[in-house]
Amino acid sequence: MALAFARTRWFTSSVLLGATSVQQIQENLDGAEVTPAAEVLEKIVAVHRVYPNPAP
């Protein structure tokens, strides 16, 4: 889901992956097929408005 969200941002030209196992690579590749629903994106944006910089 995180990879799918990152791909929806207009300013993201690429998404970096990290994997330590074949299973993680497969999960990352499967994530390329995920398209977050508009409702999910709206909820993520709402959280970001409250916490614009979660690691100041």
BELSULFEN-V569642 format. One record per residue. N is the residue number from 1. RES is the residue in three letters. NEAR is the number of other C-alpha atoms within 10 Angstrom. Layout:
BEGIN
n = {N;N}
res = {RES;RES}
near = {NEAR;NEAR}
END
This chain:
BEGIN
n = {1;2;3;4;5;6;7;8;9;10;11;12;13;14;15;16;17;18;19;20;21;22;23;24;25;26;27;28;29;30;31;32;33;34;35;36;37;38;39;40;41;42;43;44;45;46;47;48;49;50;51;52;53;54;55;56}
res = {MET;ALA;LEU;ALA;PHE;ALA;ARG;THR;ARG;TRP;PHE;THR;SER;SER;VAL;LEU;LEU;GLY;ALA;THR;SER;VAL;GLN;GLN;ILE;GLN;GLU;ASN;LEU;ASP;GLY;ALA;GLU;VAL;THR;PRO;ALA;ALA;GLU;VAL;LEU;GLU;LYS;ILE;VAL;ALA;VAL;HIS;ARG;VAL;TYR;PRO;ASN;PRO;ALA;PRO}
near = {13;11;16;16;15;15;18;12;9;7;8;9;8;8;10;6;10;8;11;7;8;9;10;13;14;11;11;18;13;10;14;12;9;14;14;15;9;9;9;12;13;12;11;12;13;12;10;12;10;9;10;11;8;7;5;4}
END
